[in-house]
Amino acid sequence: MFNSLTGTITGKSAQKLLLDTHGIEWEIAVPAGTLDAIPPVGSKGRVLVWMQHTDSIMALFGFASETERSVFFDLLKVDGIGPKGALKIMSSISAADLSQIIGHGDVDALKKVPGVGAKTAAKILLQLKGKLYTVQPLAESASEKKQLPYADVVSALAGMGYERKAAEDAVAKVSAELAADQEFSRLSQNQKEDAVFRSSVMELAR
């Protein structure tokens, strides 16, 4: 597996970098921020890479830092976000800003990122809050955590357009019902949040 490529930068364009390594020119898809961080055309540079290889696709994605690449991998964990979608998001917002937005649970700010709709924003917040590579979430008081064990789920539902009080009531009802299920108690916290989210959507749709 490739980790990085080092060679001469031979071209730069929108979300694309050309790199020559001993006579082989690689076309690498990169976030906009990476283009700014990579040396100018004609200079020697090193690019961290990841290869997408399927039956119909073979593509290289490049990054200027390990942080960028790790955030890219984190975005790929979100249902519905593929390599091109993750690249589009990272070209519209820096890894640091994305971390802040997710850490603060700011669904409205996420929805303003090109390529991120209400449902995708809710998924990103639900699946990555507290888990994104560079996230430093705001500290919450012990009382807040006790009162709202699934506060992230409530925020995700509110970001999808549901009234916050209705979302809180649905989450409270669903989480109480699921808590009595022994199989639910064996799930990881991330799996529990996902189960509560899905059941709450069904509850709100009634």
N, C-alpha and C positions, 0 to 999 in steps of 0.2 A: 504494500500500500504506500502511495506517495505521502510524504509529510510536507515537503517543500521543494521548490524549484529555484535554482539560482542561475542567472544568466544576464543577457543584455536586454534591456527594455527597448523593444522595437516599435511599439505603437500603443496609443491610448485613445479610447473613445468612450461613449456613454456605456457604463457598466461592462467594459471589455478592455482587457489588457493583452498585449502580445509580448511574448518573452522568448528569446532565442537562446537555446542551450546547445552549444556545439553543432550548429547547423540545423537543429530541429526547432521550428517556431511553434510555440504553444499558444492557443487561443484560450484565455481564461476569463470567465465571468466573475466580476468583482463588484462589491458595493461602491457607491460613489465616493465614500470616505477613504476607501483603500487607494483609489486613484490619486488622491491628494497626498497620501502618505508615502506612496511608492516614488522612487527617484525619477527624474525626467527621462524622456526618450533619449536613448544613446548611452545612458548610464547602466552600470551593473546593479542588479537588485535581487533580493530574495523574497519569494512569495510563499506563504503557507497555503497549502492546497487541500482540497477534498474532491474526490472523483465520484460522480454519479454514473453508475454503470448498470444498465438494464438491457433487455433484449433489443430494445429499439433506441436507446439513448446512451451516449457516452459523452460526458461533459465534465470540464474542470471548473471548480469554483475557487477563487483565491482571496486571501486576506492578509492585511498588513501586520496583524498581531494575533496572538493566541486568544486574547479576549474577544476579538471580533469573531474568530472562528467558533469559539465556544458558544457565543450568543446565537450564531447561525445554527449550531447543533440543537440548542435549546428550542429555537423556533420550530425546527423540524419535528419536535415532539408534540406540537399542537396539532390536533386533528384538523385536516383541511389545508394545512400550510405545507407546500412543497418547496424544493430548492429555489425555484424562480420566485415564488411568493415571499420567501424569507429574504431573498436578495433585494426585492423591491422595497420591503419594509425597512431593511437596513440602509438602503440608499436614500430613504426619506427621513430617517431619524438616526441619530448616533446611538451607539450601544449604551453610553452613559445616560442619555436622555430617556431611552427606552426603559432602562433599569429604574430610573426615578419614577417614571409614570406608573410602572407596574408595582413598584414598591409602595407607592401612595394609593394604589387601587383606583387610579383615575381613568375610569372607563371612557368618559367623554373625550379626554385627550387622545386615547388610543383610537377612537373612532375617526379622529381627524387625520390619522396617518393614511396616506394613499394605499388602497388595496386592503384596508381593514374596515369591514362593516361592523354592525352592532353584534352579530353572532360571533364573528371571529374575535372581536375585542373581548367579548365575554369569555370565550374559550382561552384566550391568551392569559387573561387575568386569573381565571380559575386554575389553569394548569401550571402557570409559571410564577405566580406571586410567591416570593420567598425561596424560589428555586432557580431563578435566572442567574447566570454566572456572576454578573456584577451587581446584582440587586442588594441594596441596603435598605430594607423596609423600615418605615417609621415604627418606633417603639409604641406598643399599646399597653395601657394599664392593665393590671390583673383583673380589675372589675369589668373592663370592656371585654376581655377575652372570655370571662365567665358568662357574661350576658349574651354575647354573640359568638358562639363557637363556630358558626358557619357564616361569619361576616363577609368573607370573600364571595360566597355563593350568593348572598343577598345583593352585593355590589354588582355581580355579574348579571343577575336577573334584572336589576334596575337599569343596567346599561343596555339591556335588550328592549327596554321600553315599558317594563312592568312598573306599576306604582310601588314605591319602596315599602310602604306599610303592608301592602298585599303580599309582597315578596317575603317580608319578615315573617308574616303570619304563616305563609305556605311552608317556609323553611322550618319554622318552629314545629309545625304540625308533622311534617314529613320526618324530620330528624327524631322526633319523639317516638314515632311509629317504628322507624328503622332501628332505633336503639334497643328495642325489645327482640330484635332478630339476632340470633347467635351468629349466623353467618356474617352479618354486617359487622359485628364486633371484632371479627377476625381480619377485616380488611385494613389496608394501610390508610393513613389519613388522606392521602391523595385519592384513593379509591372511594373512601367514604364521601368526600366532597363531591366527587363525580356522581355517585349514586344519589346523594341529596339533591344535586342540581337537576338531574334528569327527572326525578320523582316530583320535584317542585314545579318544573315546567308543566308536567302532566296535571298537577293539582291546580295550577293557575289557569289551565286551559278548560277546566270544567265549567 
